[in-house]
């Protein structure tokens, strides 16, 4: 049963996300942080980016009130700030992909440093956090898709360990979703999409820490793939496809699963619904696997 604290966090998170989105839209319009349509994109009109600004500010606010309960939040606050500012700057003026990669790994190290796990698990965890961070960015190619993936993942955190941060973050994302789906008045931008991936991956590690201390490598990989869900599965598939065709794994294309589904269904709502269902199935499988090995 949800207690008063959970219900309060849901209400505060939802209204924070919903009410800060217009602020980010106005700032994007003032400073020209706009997403311009091109051959790789589905939208056809210039749209404000930077919708993740309110999510980052809301997360920092949560850290102020909860860091005394959850020691790791102090590290995650620094990592989340690096991730968001890196993406937000990239929304304004393209950064070097190598600089972005370095900063993503720096933030991922911050997420893993306070965890009491073996060194080889830490190394894999750093790679996973950085990978999920990028995967959420890569899947952010359709209205509501990235945010809905995150809301499902945050809900899984609740079932994994009654996560107060998870329920608050999911509620914030739901508030922003009202401005992003089905018609988008704002996009998350790289700052918002990478932030969501980083926050989910980092908080998952905190909640799963007791199990990670005694897990074997095979179980760890399965757990990471299942909880990574569709963003990770789609990214891995894209990388493998590109490598097999002799292209760079980072070569952009319109062959992601959401691109394929939109051609079949001719509906963003149906496409997002299908991917959300698949994401939910992956997360439920992840929870079942986690409880089996626990």
N, C-alpha and C positions, 0 to 999 in steps of 0.2 A: 504494500500500500504506500502511495506517495505521502510523505510527511509535509508539514507546513513549509519547511526550508526548500524542499524540491519545488513545490507549487510557487513559492515566492520567486525562486530563481527562473522558473519558466516564464512567469509574467514579466519580470524585469528584463530578462534576456530578449524576449520577443519585442517588447516595446523599444528597448535600446536599439536593436537591429533595425526595426522599422522606422524609427524617428531619426536615426543618424544617416540613413541612406540619402535623404534629400540634401543633407549637408554635403556629402561626398559628391553628389551630382552637381551641385552649385559650384563647388571648388573645381571640379573637372571642366565645367563650362568656362569658368574664369581663366584657368591656366591652360586651356586647350588640350586636356588629357582625354582625347577622343579615340575611339576605335574606328578606323576607316575601313570600309568594306574592300576586299580584294578577292582574287580567284579562289583562295583557300577557305574563305569564310562564308558562312551561311547568311548572315544578316546583310541587309541592303542599304541601310542608312547609318550615318555617323551616330555613334552612341557613346555617352560618357563612360569612362573607365574609372577605376579606383573605388568601386563599391566595397572593397575590403577595408577601407579606412575605419569605418565604424566598428567592424569586427575586431580589428587590432586594438582600438581604443577601449572597447568593451572588455577585451581580454586583459588588458593592463589594469583596468578597474577591478576585475575579479581577482587578479593576483594581489592587489593591495589588501583585499579583505580575507583571502584564503591562504596566503603564503605562510602564515603561522601554523596552519593545519597541515599543509602539504609542502614539505621542505623543498622538493624538486621544482616547485613553481618559480623560484628565484632564478634558476638556470633557464627554465623555459621562457621566462619573460625576456631575457636577453636574446635567446635564440629566435623567438618569435619576432622580435624587433628587427633583428638582422634580416630575417626572411622577408618580412613585409616591406621594409625600406628598400631592400634590393629589388623587389618586384615593382614597387611603386615608382622608383627611379627609372626602372626599365620601361614602365608605361609612358613615362615622359620623354625619355631619350634612351634609345637602345644601348644596353650595356654589353660588354664582351661576354660571350657565353662561358668563357673560361673563368672570368671573374665571378659570374653567377654560381658556377659549379663550386668554386673555392668557398664562397660565402655560405652556400648550402651545406657543405661538409663541416664548416666551422660551427654552424648552428646545430647540426646533427650531433657533433661531438659534445656540445653543451647539454643536449638532451640526455646523453648517455653517461656522461661523467659521474653524476651522483648515484648511479645505479650500482648496487653491489652484486655484480655478476662477473663471470670469468672473462678474461681478456679477449678470447676468441669470440665469445658471444657479443661482447661490446663492439668488436670490429664489424660483425655481421649486422648488428643493430644500427650502427652508424650508417652503413650502406643502405639499410632498409628505410630508415627515416629520410635520408636524402632522396632515395628512389620514390617513396610515397609523395614527398613534397613535389617532385617534378611530375609524377604521374597525375596528380590532381590538376596541375597546370595544363598538361597535355590533353586531358579529357574535357577541359573547359571550352568546348567548341559549340555549345548549343544552350539556349536559354534554360536556366534552371537545372542543368545536368550536374555540374560540379557541386552546387549547393545541396541538391537532393542526395547525392552520394554521401556528402558529409553528414547530413541530418541522419541518414540511415546508420552511418558508422558511429555517430555520437549516441544514438539509441542503443547500439550494441555495447557501448561502454557502460551504459546503465545496467544492462543485464550481466556484464562481466564483473562489475564490482560496485554497484550503486554509486556511480561517479557524479558528484555534485558539479564539478567543472564540465563534464560531458553533457549533462542536461542543460546547463546554462549556455554552453557554446552552440548546442543544437537549436535552442530557442532563439538565440541571436541570428543564426543562419536562416531560420524560418522567417524572421522579421524582414531580413534582406530579400528573401525569396519573393516576397510580395511585390518587390520592385523589379524583379528579374524574370518572372515567369507568370503567365505564358508569353506576354509581350514584355520586352526588356526596356525599362527606362534607364537602366544602368547595367554595366558589366562589372564583375569582380575585378577584372584586370589581373595581371600577373601577381601583383601584391596580394590580392585577396585569395586567389586560387592556390598559390603556393603556401600561404599562411594556413589555409584549411587543412591541406595535406600534412603540413608539419605538426599542427596542433593535434590532429587525430593520432598520428603515428607516435608522437611523444607521450601523450596521455595513455595510449594503449600499453606502452612499455612500463609505465608506472603501475598500472593496474595488474598487469600480467607478471610483474617482477617475481613474486614467490615461485611461480612455475618456471620462469626463465632461469632460475638459479640451479635447476636440476634437469633441464631438458637436453635431449640429444640433438645433434645437428639436423637429422632428417625431420624430426618433429618440429623443430624450429622453423625450417624452411616451409613446411606445409602450413604451419600456423601463420606465418607472415604472408604467404600468398593468399590464404583464405580471408584474413582480415584486411589485407590490402584491397581485396575485392576487385571490382570491374576496372577501376583506374589502373591498378597494377597489372592485371591480366591483359587489358587492352594495350598498355604500354609495352609489356614484354612481347606480345604478339606483333606489334608494330616494329619493334627493334629486330626481331627474328626475320620478319618479312623483308625488311629493308636490307639486312645483311645478306640474305639469300639471293636477293636481286642485284647484289653488288653495289648498294648505295650505303651512305653513312646512316647509322642507326638514328641520327638526329635530323635526317633529311625530312622536311615537312611534306605531308601529302594529305589527300582527302580520302584515305582508305581506313580510317579508324572505324570502329564498330558503329558509332553514332552516324557517321557519314553513310555507311551502307544501309542502316535501318531507315534513315530519312528518305533514301531513294526508294525503298520498298514500301514504306507506309505513307510517305508524302505528308507526314504529320509530326511536328515536334513534340506534341503532347503524348502521342502514342509511343514515339521513340524513347522519350524520357521515362515513360511508365514502364516500358519493357526493360530498360537498363536498370531502373530502380528495383524492379522485381528480381532481376539477376543479382544485383548487389545485395539485396536482402537474403537471397538464397545462399550466397557466398558467406555472408556474415553469420547466418544461422548455422551453416556447416562449420564455420570457425568456432563458434561457441560450443557446439556439440563435440568437436575434436578437442577443444581446450578442457572441457569437463571430463572427457574420457581419459586424458593423460594426466589429469590433476591428481 
